[in-house]
Amino acid sequence: MRILAEKSPETAVLARSGYDAVVLVGHDPVKAKVKPLATALKSLASADASASAAVNLVADPSLAGGRLVVAPTGPVTRDYDDVRRYAEAASRGVKRARDAGAKAVLLLLQAPPKSKSRQHDHAAAIAALGACGGLWQPLEAREDLGQKNVEPITKIGVCALGGTFSAGAAKWVAAVEDGMRLARDLCGTNPERMAPLKFGAYVQAACRGTAVKVTINKDKAKLEKGYPLLMAVARSSMAVARHRPCVVRMEYKPKGTITRTILLAGKGVTYDTGGADLKVGGHMAGMSRDKGGAAAAAGVVLAAAKLGLKGVHLIAELGCVRNSIGSDAFVADEIIKSHAGCRVRIGNTDAEGRLVLADLLSNLRVTAKKTTGPELFTVATLTGHAGRAVGDYNISLDNGPARSAGTSKSLSAAGDMLGDPFEVSRLRREDYDFVAGKTKADDVLQCNNGPSSATARGHQFPAAFLVLAGGLEDHGNDGAAPLPFTHIDIGGSGCEGGDWQHGTPSARPVVAMLAALCGATPPQ
């Protein structure tokens, strides 16, 4: 997708401008002040009382492609409105233009209302990202039917009325969209096309020609030594060659002085049957999307490289594994020692994601000791409780050092500004009590044997487990070597509308993480 910045709306909207549709997005679009649109907008307003509330297409031979799509955002200044309305309206508008036959769309943004909070400062960039996201189609469709057939729009020009959308902003959108597209592809593709090793190969291909170094660890002996919990999850998949696990490591280290190192552990469960604690009653459908955390982490690293960010070093470990059911499946009551040396009693094999993350986190903990300004993160579609607790929002939980640094607060602020919102949750002593070892044979309990959605503090206590099993207990504010750690649960936000079977992968929280952790906001 080519993203272009257009400065002159009066020219860009006209026929022969190089576009074949105009999509006008705004809070009251029929009042947009663009002279060539005046006749079409007046006609629409007089013919349709809902012109400022519904998507409409107006034919006008003087305009690009002879068509104007009007896509209202609805109100944007109430206490509970946010910039996502621009992304959503742009998505609806470009899809209508695509369905009308457009291939090159001009996205025209009405000047947002004045706001003391400046919540609309990046409305044009967020609208452009929303347009790109709305046009994404599944990888299998693109491969089987041809990309030009399912994604015919190849160019989007962006023009902000009463503001600016610079060439720099266009480059930002294009780079971030590349990261988000990778995340959507990895998360949204079926479990055979995106089995563990194919997941790794797809990441390698996406990063080819960039400054991202990708390595894939698929050696059984090395994985058993370095990732024993992950390999317990993988145990029943080992009999099927194409389902065998791997750990994908991505690294982006720009030249020059490094001031901050972001270390990401991503849950990449390519299919989750639940294992011996089998998912029943139709709850297995959609579990190919249980790799959304690893997908998002990959998207962050790729976008950072495409943006050419300076001063920030990114390292991601993606645990790609299938939680299969079979005669060699791991079972509840087993005690398995993690990479950090923590004796983990298994409580529920369907809580496999935190096992994968714990070993990744522990390995990154070791890596962190050799880096500048390290900050650790886990990103995962971890719990159903996340969606039950906060709906379609990312959740973040800090350990002591991260809370002192304001990590979750920065994610929340960036999310509000760029339409990728977070709810800030909190680790409490009860969470550590919940997972404390029950006998002298074990150090920590992985999980209870009920669904997270029916368990009090169902998304909080897994973060306590990660601290303990990942070897971070001695790296709190009271430790000799504090390490900031933030757990991000996208169990409610990883797919649009929380529809894990058919919903579009959201590629969240790529945008907020880039902004909060890497300083990557759209240039004005």
ROPALO-36007 format. One record per residue (C-alpha): z, y, x; residue number from 1. Coordinates in steps of 0.05 Angstrom, whole numbers, always signed. Layout:
# residues N
+--------+--------+--------+-----+
:     c3 :     c2 :     c1 :   k :
+--------+--------+--------+-----+
:      Z :      Y :      X : NUM :
...
+--------+--------+--------+-----+
This chain:
# residues 524
+--------+--------+--------+-----+
:     c3 :     c2 :     c1 :   k :
+--------+--------+--------+-----+
:     +0 :     +0 :     +0 :   1 :
:    -21 :    +67 :    +29 :   2 :
:    +27 :   +124 :    +13 :   3 :
:     +0 :   +194 :    +19 :   4 :
:    +31 :   +263 :    +11 :   5 :
:     -9 :   +312 :    -31 :   6 :
:     +7 :   +386 :    -28 :   7 :
:    -39 :   +416 :    -81 :   8 :
:    -30 :   +387 :   -151 :   9 :
:    -84 :   +432 :   -179 :  10 :
:   -135 :   +397 :   -135 :  11 :
:   -106 :   +327 :   -131 :  12 :
:   -107 :   +316 :   -206 :  13 :
:   -181 :   +330 :   -213 :  14 :
:   -239 :   +282 :   -217 :  15 :
:   -270 :   +266 :   -149 :  16 :
:   -202 :   +276 :   -115 :  17 :
:   -202 :   +204 :    -90 :  18 :
:   -154 :   +180 :   -145 :  19 :
:   -172 :   +145 :   -209 :  20 :
:   -109 :   +159 :   -249 :  21 :
:    -55 :   +212 :   -253 :  22 :
:    +16 :   +189 :   -269 :  23 :
:    +61 :   +247 :   -289 :  24 :
:   +136 :   +233 :   -284 :  25 :
:   +190 :   +281 :   -308 :  26 :
:   +248 :   +297 :   -354 :  27 :
:   +202 :   +336 :   -402 :  28 :
:   +133 :   +321 :   -375 :  29 :
:    +93 :   +354 :   -431 :  30 :
:   +120 :   +421 :   -404 :  31 :
:    +97 :   +409 :   -333 :  32 :
:    +62 :   +470 :   -305 :  33 :
:     -4 :   +445 :   -276 :  34 :
:    -63 :   +483 :   -304 :  35 :
:   -115 :   +426 :   -304 :  36 :
:    -66 :   +383 :   -345 :  37 :
:    -52 :   +436 :   -397 :  38 :
:   -103 :   +415 :   -449 :  39 :
:    -86 :   +341 :   -445 :  40 :
:    -11 :   +354 :   -448 :  41 :
:    -18 :   +402 :   -507 :  42 :
:    -60 :   +350 :   -544 :  43 :
:     -8 :   +296 :   -531 :  44 :
:    +50 :   +339 :   -552 :  45 :
:    +17 :   +359 :   -618 :  46 :
:     -4 :   +287 :   -634 :  47 :
:    +59 :   +249 :   -615 :  48 :
:   +130 :   +271 :   -628 :  49 :
:   +155 :   +219 :   -579 :  50 :
:   +112 :   +246 :   -522 :  51 :
:   +174 :   +261 :   -480 :  52 :
:   +206 :   +194 :   -494 :  53 :
:   +152 :   +141 :   -487 :  54 :
:    +97 :   +124 :   -438 :  55 :
:    +29 :   +149 :   -461 :  56 :
:    -42 :   +148 :   -435 :  57 :
:    -87 :   +207 :   -450 :  58 :
:   -162 :   +206 :   -436 :  59 :
:   -189 :   +269 :   -404 :  60 :
:   -256 :   +266 :   -365 :  61 :
:   -237 :   +326 :   -322 :  62 :
:   -179 :   +289 :   -290 :  63 :
:   -178 :   +236 :   -236 :  64 :
:   -205 :   +172 :   -266 :  65 :
:   -210 :   +206 :   -333 :  66 :
:   -138 :   +186 :   -350 :  67 :
:    -69 :   +216 :   -349 :  68 :
:     -8 :   +172 :   -357 :  69 :
:    +55 :   +209 :   -379 :  70 :
:   +119 :   +172 :   -360 :  71 :
:   +183 :   +208 :   -383 :  72 :
:   +249 :   +196 :   -347 :  73 :
:   +292 :   +217 :   -406 :  74 :
:   +352 :   +261 :   -392 :  75 :
:   +373 :   +266 :   -319 :  76 :
:   +430 :   +317 :   -318 :  77 :
:   +485 :   +284 :   -359 :  78 :
:   +548 :   +260 :   -324 :  79 :
:   +524 :   +189 :   -325 :  80 :
:   +450 :   +200 :   -306 :  81 :
:   +426 :   +186 :   -236 :  82 :
:   +363 :   +186 :   -194 :  83 :
:   +344 :   +115 :   -214 :  84 :
:   +312 :   +145 :   -277 :  85 :
:   +256 :   +171 :   -233 :  86 :
:   +244 :   +103 :   -201 :  87 :
:   +244 :    +69 :   -269 :  88 :
:   +197 :   +119 :   -301 :  89 :
:   +149 :   +116 :   -241 :  90 :
:   +149 :    +40 :   -245 :  91 :
:   +131 :    +42 :   -319 :  92 :
:    +77 :    +95 :   -308 :  93 :
:    +40 :    +61 :   -250 :  94 :
:    +41 :     -6 :   -286 :  95 :
:     +8 :    +28 :   -346 :  96 :
:    -44 :    +59 :   -299 :  97 :
:    -56 :     -9 :   -266 :  98 :
:    -66 :    -41 :   -334 :  99 :
:   -116 :    +13 :   -351 : 100 :
:   -157 :     -6 :   -289 : 101 :
:   -132 :    +43 :   -237 : 102 :
:   -133 :    +26 :   -163 : 103 :
:   -114 :    +93 :   -132 : 104 :
:    -59 :   +131 :   -167 : 105 :
:    -34 :   +202 :   -160 : 106 :
:    +41 :   +203 :   -175 : 107 :
:    +58 :   +274 :   -198 : 108 :
:   +132 :   +292 :   -204 : 109 :
:   +155 :   +347 :   -250 : 110 :
:   +206 :   +393 :   -216 : 111 :
:   +275 :   +364 :   -232 : 112 :
:   +325 :   +410 :   -268 : 113 :
:   +371 :   +451 :   -224 : 114 :
:   +434 :   +414 :   -205 : 115 :
:   +495 :   +435 :   -165 : 116 :
:   +504 :   +363 :   -143 : 117 :
:   +434 :   +361 :   -112 : 118 :
:   +428 :   +291 :   -140 : 119 :
:   +353 :   +299 :   -147 : 120 :
:   +338 :   +321 :    -76 : 121 :
:   +301 :   +256 :    -61 : 122 :
:   +272 :   +244 :   -131 : 123 :
:   +200 :   +242 :   -106 : 124 :
:   +214 :   +190 :    -52 : 125 :
:   +255 :   +148 :   -100 : 126 :
:   +200 :   +153 :   -152 : 127 :
:   +149 :   +129 :   -101 : 128 :
:   +193 :    +70 :    -82 : 129 :
:   +200 :    +53 :   -156 : 130 :
:   +125 :    +55 :   -165 : 131 :
:   +115 :     +8 :   -106 : 132 :
:   +169 :    -39 :   -131 : 133 :
:   +139 :    -40 :   -200 : 134 :
:    +72 :    -63 :   -173 : 135 :
:   +100 :   -121 :   -132 : 136 :
:    +76 :   -189 :   -154 : 137 :
:   +104 :   -257 :   -130 : 138 :
:    +78 :   -284 :    -65 : 139 :
:    +53 :   -348 :    -98 : 140 :
:    +10 :   -306 :   -146 : 141 :
:    -19 :   -266 :    -89 : 142 :
:    -35 :   -329 :    -48 : 143 :
:    -64 :   -368 :   -107 : 144 :
:   -102 :   -314 :   -144 : 145 :
:   -117 :   -264 :    -89 : 146 :
:    -77 :   -202 :    -74 : 147 :
:   -131 :   -153 :    -97 : 148 :
:   -132 :   -188 :   -165 : 149 :
:    -57 :   -186 :   -179 : 150 :
:    -41 :   -122 :   -140 : 151 :
:   -104 :    -79 :   -150 : 152 :
:    -71 :    -12 :   -134 : 153 :
:    -77 :     +0 :    -59 : 154 :
:    -63 :    +75 :    -54 : 155 :
:    -10 :   +121 :    -83 : 156 :
:    -11 :   +196 :    -71 : 157 :
:    +54 :   +233 :    -85 : 158 :
:    +59 :   +306 :   -104 : 159 :
:   +124 :   +340 :   -121 : 160 :
:   +119 :   +402 :   -166 : 161 :
:   +167 :   +457 :   -147 : 162 :
:   +188 :   +419 :    -84 : 163 :
:   +161 :   +383 :    -24 : 164 :
:   +140 :   +313 :     -8 : 165 :
:   +119 :   +314 :    +64 : 166 :
:    +78 :   +268 :   +107 : 167 :
:   +144 :   +247 :   +138 : 168 :
:   +170 :   +228 :    +70 : 169 :
:   +107 :   +187 :    +57 : 170 :
:   +118 :   +149 :   +122 : 171 :
:   +191 :   +137 :   +103 : 172 :
:   +170 :   +108 :    +36 : 173 :
:   +117 :    +63 :    +68 : 174 :
:   +165 :    +36 :   +120 : 175 :
:   +222 :    +24 :    +71 : 176 :
:   +175 :     -8 :    +22 : 177 :
:   +152 :    -56 :    +77 : 178 :
:   +224 :    -78 :    +85 : 179 :
:   +235 :    -83 :    +11 : 180 :
:   +171 :   -122 :     +1 : 181 :
:   +193 :   -172 :    +54 : 182 :
:   +260 :   -178 :    +19 : 183 :
:   +227 :   -190 :    -49 : 184 :
:   +180 :   -242 :    -20 : 185 :
:   +235 :   -280 :    +14 : 186 :
:   +282 :   -278 :    -45 : 187 :
:   +232 :   -288 :   -101 : 188 :
:   +190 :   -345 :    -75 : 189 :
:   +199 :   -417 :    -98 : 190 :
:   +242 :   -465 :    -58 : 191 :
:   +185 :   -506 :    -29 : 192 :
:   +141 :   -448 :     -8 : 193 :
:   +203 :   -414 :    +22 : 194 :
:   +241 :   -475 :    +48 : 195 :
:   +286 :   -459 :   +108 : 196 :
:   +235 :   -466 :   +164 : 197 :
:   +181 :   -432 :   +123 : 198 :
:   +230 :   -375 :   +109 : 199 :
:   +237 :   -367 :   +184 : 200 :
:   +162 :   -370 :   +196 : 201 :
:   +151 :   -317 :   +142 : 202 :
:   +201 :   -270 :   +176 : 203 :
:   +166 :   -281 :   +243 : 204 :
:    +98 :   -265 :   +213 : 205 :
:   +124 :   -202 :   +179 : 206 :
:   +154 :   -176 :   +244 : 207 :
:    +94 :   -192 :   +287 : 208 :
:    +70 :   -129 :   +322 : 209 :
:   +136 :    -92 :   +311 : 210 :
:   +195 :    -81 :   +358 : 211 :
:   +235 :   -136 :   +322 : 212 :
:   +249 :   -198 :   +363 : 213 :
:   +254 :   -261 :   +320 : 214 :
:   +280 :   -329 :   +343 : 215 :
:   +291 :   -391 :   +302 : 216 :
:   +345 :   -441 :   +319 : 217 :
:   +327 :   -508 :   +287 : 218 :
:   +358 :   -554 :   +339 : 219 :
:   +405 :   -602 :   +304 : 220 :
:   +454 :   -610 :   +362 : 221 :
:   +458 :   -535 :   +374 : 222 :
:   +467 :   -520 :   +300 : 223 :
:   +522 :   -573 :   +294 : 224 :
:   +559 :   -541 :   +352 : 225 :
:   +549 :   -468 :   +333 : 226 :
:   +547 :   -472 :   +257 : 227 :
:   +589 :   -532 :   +235 : 228 :
:   +602 :   -505 :   +165 : 229 :
:   +529 :   -489 :   +154 : 230 :
:   +511 :   -559 :   +176 : 231 :
:   +560 :   -589 :   +128 : 232 :
:   +523 :   -554 :    +72 : 233 :
:   +457 :   -579 :   +101 : 234 :
:   +480 :   -651 :   +110 : 235 :
:   +446 :   -679 :    +49 : 236 :
:   +382 :   -642 :    +64 : 237 :
:   +372 :   -672 :   +133 : 238 :
:   +337 :   -734 :   +106 : 239 :
:   +279 :   -690 :    +82 : 240 :
:   +243 :   -658 :   +142 : 241 :
:   +217 :   -597 :   +104 : 242 :
:   +287 :   -582 :    +77 : 243 :
:   +323 :   -581 :   +144 : 244 :
:   +362 :   -518 :   +162 : 245 :
:   +353 :   -463 :   +213 : 246 :
:   +385 :   -399 :   +234 : 247 :
:   +338 :   -340 :   +241 : 248 :
:   +360 :   -286 :   +288 : 249 :
:   +328 :   -217 :   +285 : 250 :
:   +341 :   -161 :   +335 : 251 :
:   +317 :    -90 :   +337 : 252 :
:   +340 :    -49 :   +397 : 253 :
:   +304 :    +17 :   +408 : 254 :
:   +299 :    +50 :   +476 : 255 :
:   +349 :   +103 :   +494 : 256 :
:   +423 :   +111 :   +482 : 257 :
:   +455 :    +65 :   +430 : 258 :
:   +513 :    +93 :   +390 : 259 :
:   +520 :    +42 :   +336 : 260 :
:   +508 :    -33 :   +330 : 261 :
:   +499 :    -63 :   +260 : 262 :
:   +508 :   -139 :   +258 : 263 :
:   +486 :   -172 :   +193 : 264 :
:   +500 :   -242 :   +168 : 265 :
:   +454 :   -261 :   +111 : 266 :
:   +463 :   -319 :    +62 : 267 :
:   +396 :   -355 :    +59 : 268 :
:   +409 :   -414 :    +12 : 269 :
:   +337 :   -431 :     -5 : 270 :
:   +359 :   -475 :    -62 : 271 :
:   +429 :   -488 :    -90 : 272 :
:   +438 :   -550 :   -131 : 273 :
:   +513 :   -541 :   -125 : 274 :
:   +516 :   -603 :    -82 : 275 :
:   +566 :   -656 :   -103 : 276 :
:   +595 :   -605 :   -151 : 277 :
:   +528 :   -605 :   -185 : 278 :
:   +505 :   -547 :   -228 : 279 :
:   +495 :   -573 :   -298 : 280 :
:   +478 :   -546 :   -367 : 281 :
:   +416 :   -509 :   -342 : 282 :
:   +453 :   -468 :   -291 : 283 :
:   +410 :   -492 :   -233 : 284 :
:   +348 :   -453 :   -255 : 285 :
:   +338 :   -391 :   -213 : 286 :
:   +377 :   -418 :   -153 : 287 :
:   +317 :   -409 :   -108 : 288 :
:   +339 :   -336 :   -108 : 289 :
:   +405 :   -353 :    -73 : 290 :
:   +372 :   -329 :     -9 : 291 :
:   +373 :   -256 :    -31 : 292 :
:   +426 :   -236 :    +20 : 293 :
:   +386 :   -261 :    +79 : 294 :
:   +324 :   -231 :    +48 : 295 :
:   +357 :   -162 :    +44 : 296 :
:   +384 :   -166 :   +115 : 297 :
:   +314 :   -183 :   +140 : 298 :
:   +286 :   -124 :   +100 : 299 :
:   +336 :    -75 :   +132 : 300 :
:   +318 :    -96 :   +203 : 301 :
:   +243 :    -94 :   +190 : 302 :
:   +246 :    -26 :   +157 : 303 :
:   +289 :     +2 :   +213 : 304 :
:   +236 :    -20 :   +263 : 305 :
:   +179 :     +8 :   +221 : 306 :
:   +216 :    +74 :   +218 : 307 :
:   +226 :    +73 :   +293 : 308 :
:   +300 :    +90 :   +285 : 309 :
:   +336 :   +113 :   +348 : 310 :
:   +408 :   +102 :   +370 : 311 :
:   +421 :    +42 :   +325 : 312 :
:   +418 :    -30 :   +348 : 313 :
:   +409 :    -82 :   +293 : 314 :
:   +422 :   -156 :   +298 : 315 :
:   +416 :   -203 :   +239 : 316 :
:   +431 :   -277 :   +233 : 317 :
:   +402 :   -310 :   +171 : 318 :
:   +430 :   -377 :   +152 : 319 :
:   +373 :   -415 :   +119 : 320 :
:   +395 :   -479 :    +87 : 321 :
:   +386 :   -521 :    +24 : 322 :
:   +448 :   -545 :    -13 : 323 :
:   +421 :   -612 :    -35 : 324 :
:   +454 :   -670 :    -72 : 325 :
:   +451 :   -739 :    -42 : 326 :
:   +488 :   -797 :    -11 : 327 :
:   +507 :   -756 :    +50 : 328 :
:   +529 :   -693 :    +13 : 329 :
:   +593 :   -660 :    +35 : 330 :
:   +647 :   -663 :    -18 : 331 :
:   +710 :   -628 :    -40 : 332 :
:   +774 :   -647 :     -1 : 333 :
:   +737 :   -652 :    +65 : 334 :
:   +767 :   -611 :   +122 : 335 :
:   +715 :   -581 :   +169 : 336 :
:   +729 :   -537 :   +229 : 337 :
:   +689 :   -472 :   +230 : 338 :
:   +655 :   -441 :   +291 : 339 :
:   +718 :   -398 :   +298 : 340 :
:   +762 :   -460 :   +301 : 341 :
:   +790 :   -450 :   +231 : 342 :
:   +804 :   -515 :   +193 : 343 :
:   +771 :   -506 :   +125 : 344 :
:   +789 :   -549 :    +66 : 345 :
:   +731 :   -554 :    +18 : 346 :
:   +749 :   -538 :    -54 : 347 :
:   +681 :   -534 :    -86 : 348 :
:   +613 :   -551 :    -56 : 349 :
:   +580 :   -501 :   -102 : 350 :
:   +615 :   -446 :    -62 : 351 :
:   +571 :   -462 :     -3 : 352 :
:   +548 :   -391 :    +13 : 353 :
:   +614 :   -370 :    +43 : 354 :
:   +613 :   -430 :    +89 : 355 :
:   +544 :   -410 :   +115 : 356 :
:   +567 :   -337 :   +123 : 357 :
:   +632 :   -355 :   +159 : 358 :
:   +596 :   -388 :   +217 : 359 :
:   +544 :   -333 :   +221 : 360 :
:   +599 :   -281 :   +221 : 361 :
:   +637 :   -317 :   +275 : 362 :
:   +576 :   -320 :   +320 : 363 :
:   +563 :   -247 :   +308 : 364 :
:   +636 :   -233 :   +324 : 365 :
:   +624 :   -262 :   +393 : 366 :
:   +560 :   -221 :   +401 : 367 :
:   +596 :   -158 :   +379 : 368 :
:   +640 :   -159 :   +441 : 369 :
:   +579 :   -145 :   +483 : 370 :
:   +552 :    -87 :   +442 : 371 :
:   +564 :    -13 :   +431 : 372 :
:   +601 :    +10 :   +368 : 373 :
:   +596 :    -57 :   +332 : 374 :
:   +602 :    -62 :   +256 : 375 :
:   +598 :   -130 :   +220 : 376 :
:   +569 :   -143 :   +152 : 377 :
:   +557 :   -202 :   +107 : 378 :
:   +505 :   -196 :    +52 : 379 :
:   +500 :   -249 :     -2 : 380 :
:   +485 :   -268 :    -73 : 381 :
:   +555 :   -297 :    -68 : 382 :
:   +590 :   -298 :   -136 : 383 :
:   +576 :   -296 :   -210 : 384 :
:   +640 :   -256 :   -215 : 385 :
:   +604 :   -197 :   -182 : 386 :
:   +557 :   -191 :   -241 : 387 :
:   +612 :   -203 :   -292 : 388 :
:   +656 :   -150 :   -259 : 389 :
:   +607 :    -93 :   -248 : 390 :
:   +540 :   -114 :   -277 : 391 :
:   +476 :    -94 :   -240 : 392 :
:   +511 :    -61 :   -180 : 393 :
:   +522 :    -78 :   -108 : 394 :
:   +595 :    -90 :    -89 : 395 :
:   +626 :    -75 :    -21 : 396 :
:   +693 :    -94 :     +7 : 397 :
:   +721 :    -69 :    +74 : 398 :
:   +771 :    -98 :   +121 : 399 :
:   +822 :    -49 :   +151 : 400 :
:   +779 :    -20 :   +207 : 401 :
:   +719 :    -12 :   +161 : 402 :
:   +761 :    +21 :   +108 : 403 :
:   +789 :    +69 :   +161 : 404 :
:   +717 :    +85 :   +181 : 405 :
:   +698 :    +97 :   +108 : 406 :
:   +642 :    +45 :   +109 : 407 :
:   +642 :    +28 :    +35 : 408 :
:   +649 :   +101 :    +17 : 409 :
:   +587 :   +117 :    +58 : 410 :
:   +548 :    +60 :    +24 : 411 :
:   +569 :    +87 :    -44 : 412 :
:   +549 :   +158 :    -27 : 413 :
:   +481 :   +135 :     +1 : 414 :
:   +470 :    +90 :    -59 : 415 :
:   +483 :   +147 :   -108 : 416 :
:   +436 :   +193 :    -70 : 417 :
:   +379 :   +142 :    -65 : 418 :
:   +384 :   +101 :   -128 : 419 :
:   +416 :    +39 :    -98 : 420 :
:   +487 :    +45 :   -125 : 421 :
:   +549 :    +10 :   -100 : 422 :
:   +616 :     -4 :   -132 : 423 :
:   +672 :     -3 :    -80 : 424 :
:   +720 :    -61 :    -87 : 425 :
:   +783 :    -75 :    -47 : 426 :
:   +814 :   -133 :     -9 : 427 :
:   +887 :   -145 :    -28 : 428 :
:   +942 :   -190 :     -3 : 429 :
:   +934 :   -235 :    -63 : 430 :
:   +864 :   -252 :    -39 : 431 :
:   +891 :   -278 :    +26 : 432 :
:   +946 :   -316 :    -10 : 433 :
:   +893 :   -349 :    -55 : 434 :
:   +856 :   -379 :     +4 : 435 :
:   +916 :   -394 :    +49 : 436 :
:   +921 :   -465 :    +75 : 437 :
:   +958 :   -512 :    +29 : 438 :
:   +982 :   -563 :    +80 : 439 :
:   +991 :   -570 :   +155 : 440 :
:   +923 :   -604 :   +156 : 441 :
:   +884 :   -542 :   +138 : 442 :
:   +884 :   -468 :   +155 : 443 :
:   +846 :   -441 :    +96 : 444 :
:   +822 :   -463 :    +27 : 445 :
:   +748 :   -450 :    +17 : 446 :
:   +751 :   -441 :    -59 : 447 :
:   +784 :   -464 :   -123 : 448 :
:   +747 :   -513 :   -167 : 449 :
:   +730 :   -466 :   -224 : 450 :
:   +672 :   -417 :   -232 : 451 :
:   +682 :   -350 :   -199 : 452 :
:   +665 :   -315 :   -264 : 453 :
:   +727 :   -347 :   -296 : 454 :
:   +772 :   -335 :   -236 : 455 :
:   +815 :   -274 :   -227 : 456 :
:   +790 :   -233 :   -168 : 457 :
:   +732 :   -280 :   -163 : 458 :
:   +690 :   -235 :   -118 : 459 :
:   +747 :   -209 :    -76 : 460 :
:   +781 :   -271 :    -50 : 461 :
:   +716 :   -298 :    -18 : 462 :
:   +718 :   -238 :    +28 : 463 :
:   +788 :   -257 :    +50 : 464 :
:   +761 :   -327 :    +65 : 465 :
:   +706 :   -297 :   +108 : 466 :
:   +757 :   -257 :   +148 : 467 :
:   +798 :   -320 :   +162 : 468 :
:   +744 :   -372 :   +171 : 469 :
:   +700 :   -324 :   +210 : 470 :
:   +754 :   -310 :   +262 : 471 :
:   +767 :   -237 :   +243 : 472 :
:   +841 :   -243 :   +226 : 473 :
:   +861 :   -216 :   +294 : 474 :
:   +810 :   -159 :   +290 : 475 :
:   +843 :   -117 :   +237 : 476 :
:   +876 :    -49 :   +247 : 477 :
:   +938 :    -85 :   +274 : 478 :
:   +898 :   -124 :   +325 : 479 :
:   +884 :   -110 :   +398 : 480 :
:   +809 :   -105 :   +386 : 481 :
:   +795 :    -79 :   +315 : 482 :
:   +726 :    -97 :   +287 : 483 :
:   +699 :    -63 :   +224 : 484 :
:   +675 :   -115 :   +174 : 485 :
:   +645 :   -103 :   +105 : 486 :
:   +626 :   -157 :    +56 : 487 :
:   +570 :   -140 :     +8 : 488 :
:   +561 :   -183 :    -55 : 489 :
:   +495 :   -175 :    -92 : 490 :
:   +509 :   -229 :   -142 : 491 :
:   +498 :   -179 :   -198 : 492 :
:   +444 :   -135 :   -166 : 493 :
:   +398 :   -182 :   -129 : 494 :
:   +349 :   -190 :   -187 : 495 :
:   +330 :   -138 :   -239 : 496 :
:   +372 :   -144 :   -301 : 497 :
:   +412 :   -200 :   -270 : 498 :
:   +358 :   -249 :   -291 : 499 :
:   +360 :   -299 :   -235 : 500 :
:   +306 :   -344 :   -263 : 501 :
:   +251 :   -294 :   -282 : 502 :
:   +275 :   -225 :   -261 : 503 :
:   +240 :   -188 :   -205 : 504 :
:   +279 :   -190 :   -139 : 505 :
:   +308 :   -121 :   -131 : 506 :
:   +309 :   -118 :    -54 : 507 :
:   +377 :    -87 :    -59 : 508 :
:   +415 :    -61 :    -20 : 509 :
:   +362 :    -46 :    +32 : 510 :
:   +356 :    +28 :    +16 : 511 :
:   +430 :    +44 :    +15 : 512 :
:   +443 :     +4 :    +78 : 513 :
:   +388 :    +39 :   +116 : 514 :
:   +414 :   +107 :    +96 : 515 :
:   +489 :    +94 :   +105 : 516 :
:   +487 :    +51 :   +167 : 517 :
:   +424 :    +76 :   +203 : 518 :
:   +419 :   +148 :   +179 : 519 :
:   +350 :   +133 :   +150 : 520 :
:   +342 :   +182 :    +92 : 521 :
:   +276 :   +212 :    +68 : 522 :
:   +256 :   +275 :   +108 : 523 :
:   +246 :   +337 :    +66 : 524 :
+--------+--------+--------+-----+
